[in-house]
Amino acid sequence: MISLIKKKGINPQDKSTLYFPQWTRISTVNETQLSKRMARGSTFSVGEINGVFADFPQSIIDELLNGNAVSIDGLGTFKLKVSGKSQKEKKDVTTAGAKITVLFDPAAELTSRLNDEKEFRFVDVPTPEGQQDADEGGDTPTPTPDGGDTPTPTPDPGTGGGGQSGDGTDES
């Protein structure tokens, strides 16, 4: 079941109030909890699954550094992007200043299954001090070409601005 909060925003066209759903994280599941869940439906022990999880990040790093993308069926593909300052001469291109970014491309099956999920529940989320309550404003919906509204997010001070942090705390 996907948990949503009802966010309040202002329609920029006529300044009317609009409400829209927004995903909210209820908690974060760690490797041990996930291992226990996976062990229930398999012949592997929690310890064996934990061992796989322990080796998983380094295995992905090794493959990426060897020039490979890593595709996991049903989940998606990890790949690297390298950026840096352009130079006029080939000999002047160095690793100094180069930045490596890990990209994740979710599998079509993953996004399809999430989008097909029809069981939503709305939850009341406590508002951190100094942050607007969902019923007191916050994100401002912006009209889209199809006539719908897409919220313009207000950074959540409790999450460091959201986004993918690589530690399972992605709230986007």
N, C-alpha and C positions, 0 to 999 in steps of 0.2 A: 504494500500500500504506500502510495506517495503522499507525503505530508506537505501541505501548502499553507501559506498564510494569506490572508486577504489584505493586500496593500492598498493604501489610499493615495491617489495622486490628483493632479489638476490637469484638465484638458486645456492645452495651450490655446486652442481656438476660441473657446467661449468661457474659460475659467471655471467650468463646472467640475464637480467632484466625480472621479471615476475610481472604481475598485478593480483590481486585477489579481490573479493568483500569482504567487511567487513561491518557489521551492524553498524549503527550510531544512537545515540539518538538525535532526533530533539528537543524534550522538555520533560518535566515531567508533567504528568497529576495528579492533586491532587484529594483528596476525593470529594471536592465540584464539580469540573469539571466532575468527573466520575458520581457523583450523578445526576447532571443535564442531562447527556447523558442517564443514566438509566431511569430517570423519564419520558423522552420523550416517551418511549415505554411501560409505565406501568400505573397503577392506583395509584401508590404510589407518594407522594410528594417528592420534593428534601429534605425537612427537615426530613421526615421519613427515607429516604435512608441514609442521613447523620447520623441519630441516629443509624442505623444498623452498619454503618462503625465505629462509635465511640465505640460501644460495641464489635466489632469483634475481635480486638487483645486480649483483656482481656479474652474473651470467649475461644479463642484458647489456651492461656496461662493456664487457669484453667484446661482445658481438658488434656493438655500435662502433667501438674503437677499431675493430677489424674491417670496418667499411660496410657492414651489413645492416639492413633494417631487420627488426625483430617483429614478426607477425604472430599473434596468438589468436587462434581460431575463436570466434565468438566475442572477443574482447577488442582487438585492434592492433595497430602497428606503431611501434616506436621507431623513430628515425632521427638523425641529426641534421641540424642546419648550422653551418659555419658562416660567420660574417666577419668582416674586417675592412680596414681602410684600403681603398684601391691605390695601386701604384702604377706609374708610367712604365717602369721596367720590371720584368719578371724577377730579376735577381733581388729586387727590393721588397718582394712579398715575403713576409716572415710570419711566424706564429705570434709574435709580440703584438698585442692588441686584438688578436683574433678572439672571437667570442663564440662558444659552442652553446647551442640551445637544443634541448630535447623536445621533439615534437611528438604528439600522440594523435593518431588518426583513428577514431573509434570505428569498429566494424559496423557495417550496415545492420547486421543482426542485432547488435547491442542497442543502437539508437532506435531501430524499428520496434524492438520489444519494449523499450522504455516509453516510446510514443504510443504504443498500443495499449499500455496500462490504463485501464479505465477506473480503477479504484483509487479515488482521491479522498483524503480526509483533511479538513481544515482544522488547524490547531491554533490555540492562543499561545503566542510566544512572549515570554517576559521581555520587557523593553529595558535594555541597559540604561543606566542613569545618563542623562544628557542626550539621549537619542529619541527621536520621535516615535510614538507608538504607531502601529499599522493603521489605526483609525484616526490618527492626528496628522497625517501627511507623510512626506518622505519622498519616495520616488515619483517622478513626473512622467506619466505616459506620453508618448509621442505618436501622433497618427502615422499609420503605415499606408503604403499605396493601396492595400486591399481593404482599407477602411477600419482595420483593427487598431489596437494600441499596443505599442511596445514600450515597456517602462524604461526610463533612463535611471539606472541604479544610483542610489545614494550609498557611498561606501559605508560598510558596517565596521565601526571602530573595534568591535570585539573580534573581528576576523582578519585584521591586517589588510583590509581592502578586498578580500575574497581572492578568487583566481586559483590557479593550480600551483600548489606549493610542493607537491611530490610526497606529502606525508599523509595523504588520505583526507585532507581537510578541504578539498575542493568544494566550493559552494556556488559555483556558477551554473 
